Amino acid sequence: MVEIIRMLLLAALGSLILSGCGSPRVSTPCPMTLPETTTGWDLPKVHTAFQYACKMGTTTLILITDGKVVRSMGDVSVPLRVHSVRKALLSALVGQHAGTGPNQINLESSLAELGIDDAPHPLNALQKEATVRHLIKSVSGINHLAAAEGGLMQKDKDRRLGRKTNTPGTKWAYNNWDYNALTTIFMQETGLSVFQAFKQGIADPIGMQDFGKDAVIMEYERALSRHPKAGFKMSARDLAKFGQLYLNKGRWDGRQIVPEEWIERITDDYTVTGRELIRSGHGYLWWVPNDNKSREMGIPEGTFVATGFGSQRIAVIPEWNTVIVHQVNAIDCIVPVMQQHGTSFKGAIIRLYMCRYPIFSLAQECRECGFVGNFMKTGFVKILSKIIDARLPEN
């Protein structure tokens, strides 16, 4: 804590001396593909948007319209951690297996009926009245410690849910406990591992090219909860195929892979979150930009976005028949900073965020990884804004 306060004070002093600005990546090439199509796009402006993303530190970026690549940047075959994009992937699996038959997931089943509890801190009777549908809509109201839940996320959950027991269905919160418990329920009810289900049910049918045996990482923090995080490592081109599957309303090569009505629920049955822009709405583990700022920015109505820490994104824009995938390899920067300084994940993020200020920018970690700080808040929104500007007006 003392180290963090010292860095913040130095940053404040630096900002008085020099104007703070985003840290560009160390000069490295950003290989880009030639377009397969330019329909609907001003190609020079698309190029400008991609060059901006390169300067910001984006690892991979893909823009697809009508199923064809308008432009892509970076090595799109390398699997990277997708962080909370995992939740949209989990939602697809639940949608495939939702039902009332054997080895299916009944959305109306309560935690009590399913035998779901937690340890070392057990649930009470009212919390066990929450249903699977409550979990997938993030309205269980359960404020319980969870695996892979950062300090800021927990603070927001505390603010929204408080410490008293809530009636299920009455309060929304972005809540890793809901999603991790949903993972346990999925495995329990279907008899499948997350890897098995995703490979057999999605990756293989749509021809993902890089979904290997290490693609799913089950992470437990048993001192907090018995329910695991199912993390994913996926390549940009495989994420693009997943986005295209959703753009196609769940169909691929004539087969219905994910039920169409499940995908329609994202924008038909979402919750207004009180946040802004991309996170202003939330439905079935996707974000739905629905506020005035989203419309003013030019994000078309009906857009939905999967997001993960460090600006991992899948944006599905049905009005433009377009998918955008964005990745930043933040974790390969954060872990070395943690090891070098003996600091926490949060401490490493703060150190990299401080690289935005000139007083810190000459440090070795800033020269190599300072760009990560560009994506802690609005980095992707700025890139998306430039992509929107490259869209040609409808005739």
C-alpha positions in Angstrom: 0.0 0.0 0.0 2.9 2.4 0.9 4.5 1.7 -2.5 1.2 2.4 -4.3 0.6 5.7 -2.5 4.2 6.7 -3.3 3.7 6.0 -7.0 0.4 7.9 -7.1 2.0 10.9 -5.4 4.9 10.8 -7.9 2.5 10.5 -10.8 0.5 13.5 -9.6 3.8 15.5 -9.4 4.8 14.3 -12.8 1.5 15.3 -14.3 2.1 18.8 -13.0 5.5 18.9 -14.7 4.7 17.1 -17.9 1.4 16.3 -19.6 0.4 12.6 -19.0 -0.4 10.6 -22.2 -0.8 7.1 -23.3 2.3 5.0 -23.5 3.0 3.7 -27.1 4.3 0.2 -27.5 8.0 -0.2 -28.2 8.4 0.1 -31.9 7.5 -3.3 -33.3 5.9 -4.1 -36.6 2.2 -4.8 -36.7 1.7 -7.2 -39.7 -1.6 -6.5 -41.5 -3.5 -8.5 -44.1 -4.9 -7.3 -47.4 -8.7 -7.0 -47.4 -10.9 -9.8 -48.7 -13.7 -7.2 -48.9 -14.1 -3.5 -48.6 -17.9 -3.4 -48.7 -19.3 -0.7 -46.4 -15.9 0.6 -45.3 -13.6 3.5 -46.1 -10.3 1.5 -46.4 -7.9 4.4 -45.7 -9.8 5.2 -42.5 -9.8 1.5 -41.5 -6.0 1.5 -42.0 -5.8 4.6 -39.8 -7.8 2.8 -37.1 -5.6 -0.2 -37.2 -2.4 1.9 -37.1 -3.8 3.6 -34.1 -4.4 0.2 -32.4 -0.9 -0.8 -33.3 0.5 2.3 -31.6 -1.7 1.7 -28.6 -0.3 -1.8 -28.1 -3.0 -4.0 -29.5 -1.8 -7.6 -30.0 -4.4 -8.7 -32.5 -7.3 -7.0 -34.2 -9.8 -8.5 -36.7 -12.6 -6.7 -38.6 -14.9 -9.0 -40.5 -18.0 -8.1 -42.6 -20.2 -10.4 -44.5 -18.0 -13.3 -43.3 -14.9 -11.8 -45.0 -11.9 -10.1 -43.5 -11.8 -6.4 -44.1 -8.5 -6.2 -42.2 -6.6 -8.1 -39.5 -3.5 -7.3 -37.5 -1.0 -9.4 -35.6 -0.6 -13.2 -35.4 -4.2 -14.3 -35.2 -3.3 -18.0 -34.6 -1.7 -17.6 -31.2 -4.0 -18.5 -28.3 -4.1 -15.9 -25.5 -6.0 -15.6 -22.3 -9.4 -14.2 -22.9 -10.2 -13.4 -19.3 -13.9 -12.6 -18.8 -14.8 -13.3 -22.4 -15.0 -16.8 -20.9 -18.5 -15.8 -19.6 -19.9 -15.5 -23.1 -18.3 -18.8 -24.0 -19.9 -20.4 -20.9 -23.3 -18.9 -21.9 -23.1 -20.6 -25.2 -22.6 -24.0 -23.5 -25.5 -23.4 -21.2 -27.7 -22.4 -24.1 -26.8 -25.6 -25.9 -27.7 -27.8 -22.9 -30.7 -25.9 -21.5 -33.8 -28.0 -21.1 -35.6 -30.4 -18.8 -34.5 -33.7 -20.1 -31.6 -36.0 -18.9 -28.2 -34.3 -18.8 -29.8 -31.0 -19.5 -29.8 -27.8 -17.4 -33.2 -26.7 -16.2 -33.1 -22.9 -16.0 -35.8 -22.8 -13.4 -34.1 -25.2 -11.0 -33.0 -23.6 -7.7 -29.6 -24.1 -6.1 -31.3 -26.1 -3.3 -32.9 -28.4 -5.8 -29.5 -28.9 -7.5 -27.7 -29.4 -4.2 -25.5 -26.4 -4.8 -23.9 -24.9 -1.7 -20.5 -23.4 -0.9 -17.6 -23.7 1.5 -15.9 -22.5 3.7 -18.8 -20.0 3.8 -22.2 -21.8 3.2 -25.2 -20.3 1.6 -28.4 -19.7 3.6 -31.9 -20.9 2.7 -32.9 -17.7 0.8 -29.8 -17.6 -1.3 -30.4 -21.3 -2.2 -33.7 -20.1 -3.8 -31.8 -18.5 -6.6 -32.3 -20.4 -9.9 -30.0 -21.1 -12.8 -31.7 -18.4 -14.7 -30.9 -15.9 -12.0 -27.2 -16.9 -12.3 -27.0 -16.4 -16.0 -28.8 -13.1 -15.8 -26.5 -12.0 -12.9 -29.4 -11.4 -10.5 -28.9 -14.1 -7.9 -28.2 -11.3 -5.4 -25.6 -13.6 -3.7 -22.6 -11.6 -2.4 -20.1 -14.4 -1.8 -16.3 -14.5 -2.2 -15.4 -16.0 -5.5 -12.4 -17.3 -7.5 -10.8 -14.8 -9.9 -12.7 -11.8 -8.5 -10.5 -8.7 -8.3 -10.7 -5.9 -5.7 -12.6 -3.5 -7.9 -15.1 -6.1 -9.0 -15.7 -7.0 -5.3 -16.2 -3.4 -4.3 -18.8 -2.9 -7.1 -20.5 -6.1 -6.0 -20.5 -4.9 -2.4 -22.0 -1.5 -3.4 -24.8 -3.1 -5.5 -25.6 -6.1 -3.2 -24.6 -5.0 0.3 -23.9 -7.6 3.0 -27.5 -8.6 3.8 -29.2 -11.5 2.0 -31.1 -10.3 -1.1 -34.2 -11.9 -2.6 -33.1 -13.6 -5.8 -34.0 -11.7 -9.0 -34.2 -8.2 -7.4 -30.6 -6.9 -7.8 -28.1 -7.1 -10.6 -24.4 -7.3 -10.1 -21.5 -8.4 -12.2 -20.7 -11.4 -10.1 -18.1 -14.0 -10.5 -19.7 -16.2 -7.9 -22.8 -16.5 -10.2 -20.6 -17.5 -13.2 -18.4 -19.9 -11.2 -21.4 -21.6 -9.6 -22.9 -21.8 -13.1 -19.8 -23.7 -14.2 -20.2 -26.2 -11.4 -23.9 -26.7 -12.3 -23.0 -27.1 -16.0 -20.5 -29.9 -15.3 -22.7 -31.6 -12.7 -25.9 -31.6 -14.8 -24.3 -32.5 -18.2 -21.6 -34.9 -17.0 -19.2 -33.0 -19.3 -16.1 -31.0 -18.6 -16.0 -27.5 -19.9 -13.2 -28.4 -22.4 -15.1 -31.5 -23.6 -18.3 -29.6 -24.1 -16.8 -26.7 -25.9 -14.6 -28.8 -28.2 -17.3 -31.2 -29.1 -20.2 -28.7 -29.2 -18.6 -25.6 -30.6 -14.9 -25.7 -31.5 -15.1 -28.8 -33.8 -18.4 -28.0 -35.5 -17.4 -24.5 -36.5 -13.8 -25.4 -37.5 -11.8 -23.6 -34.8 -8.1 -24.1 -35.7 -6.2 -23.4 -32.5 -8.4 -24.9 -29.8 -6.0 -27.4 -28.2 -5.9 -29.5 -25.1 -4.7 -26.6 -23.0 -7.4 -24.2 -24.1 -9.5 -24.5 -20.9 -7.9 -23.8 -17.5 -9.9 -24.7 -14.4 -8.8 -22.4 -11.5 -9.8 -22.9 -7.9 -9.4 -20.7 -4.9 -10.7 -23.0 -2.2 -10.1 -20.6 0.6 -12.8 -18.4 -0.9 -15.2 -20.8 -2.6 -15.5 -24.4 -3.9 -16.7 -23.2 -7.4 -14.0 -22.8 -10.1 -13.3 -20.3 -12.8 -13.2 -22.0 -16.2 -10.7 -19.8 -18.0 -10.0 -20.0 -21.8 -7.0 -19.4 -24.0 -8.1 -18.8 -27.6 -6.7 -17.3 -30.8 -8.2 -14.2 -32.4 -9.3 -16.2 -35.5 -11.1 -18.7 -33.3 -12.8 -15.9 -31.3 -13.8 -14.4 -34.7 -15.5 -17.7 -35.6 -17.3 -17.7 -32.3 -18.5 -14.1 -33.0 -19.5 -15.1 -36.5 -21.5 -18.0 -35.1 -23.5 -15.6 -33.0 -23.8 -13.1 -35.9 -25.3 -16.1 -37.8 -27.9 -16.6 -35.0 -26.2 -19.8 -34.0 -26.1 -21.5 -37.4 -22.9 -22.8 -39.1 -22.9 -24.6 -42.5 -26.6 -25.3 -42.3 -26.5 -26.7 -38.7 -28.0 -25.0 -35.6 -25.1 -25.0 -33.2 -26.5 -22.6 -30.5 -30.3 -22.1 -30.3 -31.3 -18.9 -32.2 -33.8 -17.9 -29.4 -30.9 -18.2 -26.9 -28.9 -15.6 -28.8 -31.9 -13.4 -29.2 -32.3 -13.2 -25.4 -29.0 -11.2 -25.2 -30.6 -8.1 -26.6 -34.3 -9.0 -25.8 -33.9 -9.7 -22.1 -31.0 -7.6 -20.8 -30.6 -5.6 -17.6 -29.8 -1.9 -17.6 -26.6 -1.7 -15.4 -26.2 2.1 -14.8 -22.8 2.0 -16.4 -21.9 3.7 -19.7 -21.2 2.8 -23.3 -20.4 -0.9 -23.9 -21.3 -1.9 -20.3 -24.6 0.0 -20.1 -26.6 -3.2 -20.5 -26.0 -6.9 -19.7 -27.8 -9.9 -21.0 -27.0 -13.6 -20.7 -23.3 -12.9 -20.0 -22.8 -10.5 -22.9 -22.7 -6.7 -22.6 -25.3 -4.6 -24.5 -24.5 -1.0 -25.3 -27.9 0.6 -25.0 -27.4 4.1 -23.5 -27.4 7.5 -25.2 -23.6 7.7 -25.2 -23.5 4.5 -27.2 -25.9 5.9 -29.8 -24.0 9.2 -29.9 -20.7 7.3 -30.5 -22.4 5.5 -33.4 -22.6 2.0 -31.9 -25.6 0.5 -33.8 -28.6 -0.7 -31.8 -28.6 -4.5 -31.4 -24.8 -4.7 -30.9 -23.5 -7.0 -28.1 -20.0 -7.4 -26.8 -18.0 -10.0 -24.8 -15.4 -8.3 -22.7 -12.4 -9.4 -20.7 -9.7 -7.8 -18.6 -7.1 -5.8 -20.6 -9.5 -5.0 -23.5 -10.1 -8.6 -24.7 -13.2 -8.1 -26.9 -15.7 -9.8 -29.3 -18.1 -7.2 -30.7 -21.0 -8.5 -32.7 -22.8 -5.8 -34.8 -25.8 -7.3 -36.7 -26.8 -4.1 -38.3 -23.4 -4.0 -40.2 -23.1 -7.9 -40.5 -19.8 -7.3 -38.7 -17.6 -9.0 -36.1 -14.7 -7.3 -34.4 -12.1 -9.1 -32.3 -9.5 -7.3 -30.2 -6.8 -8.9 -27.9 -4.0 -7.5 -25.8 -1.4 -9.9 -24.3 -1.5 -8.2 -21.0 -0.8 -11.2 -18.8 2.7 -11.8 -20.2 3.6 -8.3 -19.0 1.8 -8.4 -15.6 3.3 -11.6 -14.3 7.0 -10.5 -14.8 6.3 -7.2 -13.0 4.7 -9.1 -10.1 7.8 -11.3 -9.9 10.3 -8.5 -10.3 8.8 -6.3 -7.6 7.3 -8.9 -5.3 3.9 -7.2 -5.8 0.3 -8.4 -6.2 -1.6 -8.6 -9.5 -3.3 -5.3 -8.6 0.1 -3.8 -7.7 1.5 -4.8 -11.1 -1.4 -3.3 -12.9 -1.0 0.0 -11.0 2.7 0.1 -11.9 2.0 -0.4 -15.6 -0.8 2.2 -15.5 1.7 4.7 -14.1 3.7 4.2 -17.2 1.3 6.7 -18.8 3.1 9.5 -16.9 6.5 10.6 -18.3 8.1 10.5 -14.9 7.8 6.7 -14.9 8.0 6.0 -18.7 11.8 5.4 -18.8 11.6 2.4 -16.5 12.5 -0.9 -18.1 9.0 -2.4 -17.5 7.4 0.8 -19.1 9.6 0.6 -22.2 8.6 -3.0 -22.7 5.0 -3.2 -21.3 3.8 0.4 -20.7 1.2 0.0 -23.4 -0.8 -2.3 -21.1 -1.9 0.8 -19.2 -3.6 2.1 -22.3 -6.2 -0.6 -22.0 -7.1 -0.3 -18.3 -10.0 2.1 -19.1 -11.0 3.4 -22.5 -8.4 1.9 -24.9 -10.7 -0.3 -26.9 -13.4 2.4 -26.9 -11.0 4.8 -28.6 -10.1 2.1 -31.2 -13.8 1.2 -31.7 -14.6 4.9 -32.2 -12.1 5.1 -35.1 -13.5 1.9 -36.7 -17.0 3.4 -36.5 -15.7 6.5 -38.2 -14.4 4.3 -41.0 -17.9 2.9 -41.7 -19.4 4.3 -44.9 -22.9 5.9 -44.7 -25.7 3.6 -45.7 -27.1 4.5 -49.2 
